């Protein structure tokens, strides 16, 4: 069975560069509903089943689920030209 981290990685790999940038920019804020829906469709846990920390609704969208947050943290520690860039 796939772990939430593996599912998050597979989901990330399916995103186009614009969506990756949107997720990257949202890691300390809120995701749009369409990205959360795409995560759910890919099997990334986004609703509470007692085992996963999940997205929650905030004032402007949804929080990043733990699996995706951990993936972004890992990606930020690896030098990779394919990563989204920080908006300075």
Secondary structure, DSSP 8 states (H G I E B T S, - for coil): ---HHHHHHHHHHHS-HHHHHHHHHTTTS-B-HHHHHHHHHTT---S--SSS----EETTEE---HHHHHHHHHHHTS--TTS-----
